[in-house]
Amino acid sequence: MPPPPDKWIVLVEESSGGYRGRRIDNSTLEHVYPSRDMARQAAFDIAQDHQPRHPSIVRQRTVIRRSPDEYTVLVEGLLETHHYEVSVGELVS
């Protein structure tokens, strides 16, 4: 029996500010990629373009590649700096 086809996703986890912790942006879970390389390209694009909930107005964005599968993005708003994480994961079930 052949192995199941690869299924890769991109997760975006945003800081919610203060005591509220973090949240996962479920809209990115709607896209499944057939290869890790395609998911990695999508993660790079999302790190560059994602519009987080906070701050509402982005003044500056700094993208840091932590590994080929992970980015941390610092987003400076008018009053505060927030961040979000973008990562590639294999969908196993």
JOCORSUL-V107065 format. One record per backbone hydrogen bond with DSSP energy under -1.0 kcal/mol. CO is the residue of the C=O (numbers start at 1). NH is the residue of the N-H. If there is no record, write none. Layout:
CO|NH, CO|NH
//
This chain:
7|91, 8|33, 9|89, 11|87, 12|25, 13|85, 14|23, 17|20, 21|16, 23|14, 25|28, 26|29, 27|30, 28|31, 33|8, 35|39, 36|40, 37|41, 38|42, 39|43, 40|44, 41|45, 42|46, 43|47, 44|48, 45|49, 46|50, 60|76, 62|74, 64|72, 67|70, 69|88, 70|66, 70|67, 71|86, 72|64, 73|84, 74|62, 75|82, 76|59, 76|60, 80|77, 82|75, 83|15, 84|73, 85|13, 86|71, 87|11, 89|9
//
